[in-house]
């Protein structure tokens, strides 16, 4: 395989979740009340979706979640609630 024909990795956008929501409605995600972590059959999709949201809404230059401004956190929370 030559360098020009080498396939590069593309950004993850979780398009299959958007399609699933259009056809089946909202996807239910269980949250463990003791740990606050997602569990159940939709756990992996939910965690991946959160990663996509964070990468698309928060600058890579932020040192930690504690340094993200509240307006950005609220925008991400609204996206999660709508999805």
Backbone as CSV, one residue per row, in Angstrom:
resi,resn,N_x,N_y,N_z,CA_x,CA_y,CA_z,C_x,C_y,C_z
1,UNK,0.847,-1.180,0.000,0.000,0.000,0.000,0.889,1.238,0.000
2,UNK,0.635,2.148,-0.891,1.446,3.361,-0.979,0.951,4.390,0.023
3,UNK,1.789,5.359,0.293,1.435,6.410,1.239,0.178,7.168,0.812
4,UNK,0.011,7.407,-0.487,-1.133,8.178,-0.958,-2.438,7.395,-0.846
5,UNK,-2.375,6.070,-0.846,-3.603,5.281,-0.760,-3.888,4.794,0.654
6,UNK,-3.040,5.148,1.606,-3.221,4.724,2.986,-4.448,5.423,3.570
7,UNK,-5.330,4.628,4.174,-6.555,5.185,4.749,-6.242,5.804,6.108
8,UNK,-6.734,7.007,6.329,-6.518,7.660,7.614,-7.778,7.540,8.466
9,UNK,-7.615,7.662,9.765,-8.730,7.559,10.682,-9.509,8.864,10.643
10,UNK,-10.817,8.745,10.599,-11.669,9.932,10.572,-12.238,10.186,11.961
11,UNK,-12.748,11.387,12.178,-13.338,11.746,13.459,-14.612,10.944,13.708
12,UNK,-14.795,10.555,14.958,-15.996,9.825,15.352,-17.112,10.821,15.594
13,UNK,-18.262,10.575,14.999,-19.399,11.481,15.162,-20.622,10.786,15.741
14,UNK,-20.562,9.474,15.913,-21.660,8.685,16.487,-22.956,8.839,15.670
15,UNK,-22.832,8.816,14.360,-23.990,8.961,13.477,-25.023,7.870,13.713
16,UNK,-24.554,6.669,14.073,-25.501,5.576,14.282,-26.438,5.853,15.457
17,UNK,-25.990,6.636,16.458,-26.880,6.984,17.559,-27.967,7.940,17.104
18,UNK,-27.622,8.871,16.250,-28.622,9.803,15.733,-29.666,9.057,14.910
19,UNK,-29.210,8.100,14.109,-30.152,7.310,13.314,-31.031,6.448,14.198
20,UNK,-30.443,5.865,15.244,-31.216,5.030,16.171,-32.291,5.861,16.860
21,UNK,-31.933,7.088,17.230,-32.893,7.960,17.918,-34.044,8.345,16.984
22,UNK,-33.744,8.568,15.716,-34.788,8.921,14.756,-35.770,7.764,14.547
23,UNK,-35.264,6.539,14.544,-36.131,5.397,14.268,-36.783,4.819,15.516
24,UNK,-36.070,4.834,16.652,-36.588,4.172,17.853,-36.865,5.110,19.013
25,UNK,-36.592,6.388,18.874,-36.775,7.317,19.980,-35.534,7.378,20.857
26,UNK,-35.680,7.964,22.048,-34.544,8.111,22.953,-34.030,6.756,23.407
27,UNK,-32.728,6.693,23.619,-32.083,5.479,24.102,-31.972,5.576,25.623
28,UNK,-32.441,4.556,26.324,-32.410,4.558,27.783,-31.025,4.140,28.278
29,UNK,-30.496,4.911,29.222,-29.203,4.601,29.823,-29.412,4.510,31.335
30,UNK,-29.008,3.396,31.914,-29.104,3.229,33.353,-27.870,3.828,34.010
31,UNK,-28.059,4.487,35.156,-26.955,5.067,35.905,-26.908,4.392,37.270
32,UNK,-25.753,3.889,37.633,-25.566,3.269,38.941,-25.607,4.372,39.992
33,UNK,-26.573,4.329,40.937,-26.712,5.418,41.910,-25.531,5.537,42.872
34,UNK,-24.797,4.460,43.082,-23.670,4.493,44.018,-22.418,5.091,43.388
35,UNK,-22.194,4.813,42.109,-20.967,5.289,41.457,-21.210,6.463,40.523
36,UNK,-22.456,6.642,40.065,-22.762,7.704,39.116,-22.334,7.372,37.699
37,UNK,-21.998,6.099,37.447,-21.535,5.666,36.126,-22.654,4.960,35.365
38,UNK,-22.564,5.069,34.050,-23.549,4.406,33.193,-23.361,2.897,33.277
39,UNK,-24.478,2.163,33.143,-24.408,0.706,33.110,-25.497,0.201,32.181
40,UNK,-25.448,-1.059,31.859,-26.462,-1.655,31.012,-26.033,-1.767,29.562
41,UNK,-26.981,-2.183,28.704,-26.638,-2.470,27.305,-26.263,-1.246,26.474
42,UNK,-26.671,-0.064,26.877,-26.371,1.144,26.095,-25.189,1.931,26.662
43,UNK,-24.490,1.351,27.631,-23.394,2.023,28.305,-22.296,2.478,27.340
44,UNK,-21.829,1.592,26.501,-20.706,1.928,25.612,-21.057,3.048,24.646
45,UNK,-22.243,3.010,24.071,-22.664,4.084,23.164,-22.747,5.416,23.901
46,UNK,-23.287,5.394,25.115,-23.435,6.620,25.895,-22.074,7.223,26.233
47,UNK,-21.152,6.391,26.703,-19.817,6.878,27.063,-19.103,7.421,25.830
48,UNK,-19.244,6.750,24.703,-18.625,7.237,23.464,-19.238,8.564,23.039
49,UNK,-20.557,8.687,23.180,-21.248,9.926,22.838,-20.748,11.079,23.717
50,UNK,-20.540,10.817,25.000,-20.020,11.854,25.890,-18.630,12.302,25.450
51,UNK,-17.822,11.366,24.996,-16.493,11.709,24.501,-16.551,12.587,23.275
52,UNK,-17.468,12.259,22.363,-17.633,13.071,21.150,-18.083,14.481,21.527
53,UNK,-19.040,14.583,22.456,-19.504,15.903,22.898,-18.365,16.715,23.506
54,UNK,-17.614,16.088,24.383,-16.520,16.807,25.049,-15.485,17.282,24.042
55,UNK,-15.126,16.424,23.094,-14.115,16.820,22.101,-14.621,17.932,21.185
56,UNK,-15.936,17.957,20.920,-16.461,18.957,19.998,-16.790,20.286,20.679
57,UNK,-17.007,20.282,21.991,-17.452,21.503,22.681,-16.397,22.150,23.560
58,UNK,-15.376,21.378,23.980,-14.390,21.903,24.927,-13.021,21.948,24.257
59,UNK,-12.332,23.033,24.457,-11.000,23.202,23.878,-10.032,22.171,24.447
60,UNK,-9.163,21.688,23.596,-8.143,20.739,24.026,-7.129,21.405,24.958
61,UNK,-7.118,22.712,24.985,-6.180,23.449,25.829,-6.621,23.539,27.291
62,UNK,-7.856,23.143,27.590,-8.320,23.151,28.986,-7.537,22.115,29.773
63,UNK,-7.053,22.502,30.944,-6.227,21.595,31.751,-7.044,20.474,32.368
64,UNK,-8.257,20.762,32.784,-9.114,19.742,33.379,-10.561,20.204,33.300
65,UNK,-11.469,19.300,33.649,-12.902,19.615,33.618,-13.206,20.770,34.568
66,UNK,-12.462,20.892,35.659,-12.674,21.972,36.622,-12.420,23.351,36.011
67,UNK,-11.640,23.412,34.934,-11.310,24.685,34.298,-12.258,25.045,33.145
68,UNK,-13.177,24.168,32.806,-14.151,24.447,31.742,-15.189,25.418,32.292
69,UNK,-15.511,26.460,31.515,-16.463,27.459,32.009,-17.859,26.844,32.128
70,UNK,-18.614,27.359,33.051,-19.940,26.819,33.375,-20.886,26.853,32.175
71,UNK,-20.769,27.860,31.329,-21.632,27.958,30.147,-21.415,26.765,29.211
72,UNK,-20.157,26.351,29.037,-19.865,25.192,28.193,-20.388,23.911,28.823
73,UNK,-20.239,23.778,30.127,-20.766,22.600,30.825,-22.287,22.519,30.671
74,UNK,-22.951,23.678,30.793,-24.412,23.700,30.639,-24.832,23.338,29.221
75,UNK,-24.078,23.788,28.233,-24.385,23.469,26.839,-24.257,21.957,26.612
76,UNK,-23.226,21.344,27.167,-23.048,19.900,27.042,-24.183,19.175,27.750
77,UNK,-24.559,19.641,28.937,-25.649,19.022,29.681,-26.964,19.082,28.890
78,UNK,-27.230,20.210,28.247,-28.434,20.324,27.426,-28.412,19.337,26.271
79,UNK,-27.256,19.168,25.640,-27.132,18.180,24.559,-27.409,16.781,25.067
80,UNK,-26.916,16.453,26.260,-27.142,15.125,26.823,-28.624,14.922,27.107
81,UNK,-29.272,15.925,27.672,-30.700,15.800,28.023,-31.588,15.671,26.796
82,UNK,-31.219,16.305,25.702,-32.015,16.260,24.474,-31.816,14.935,23.765
83,UNK,-30.608,14.377,23.839,-30.277,13.163,23.105,-30.931,11.938,23.651
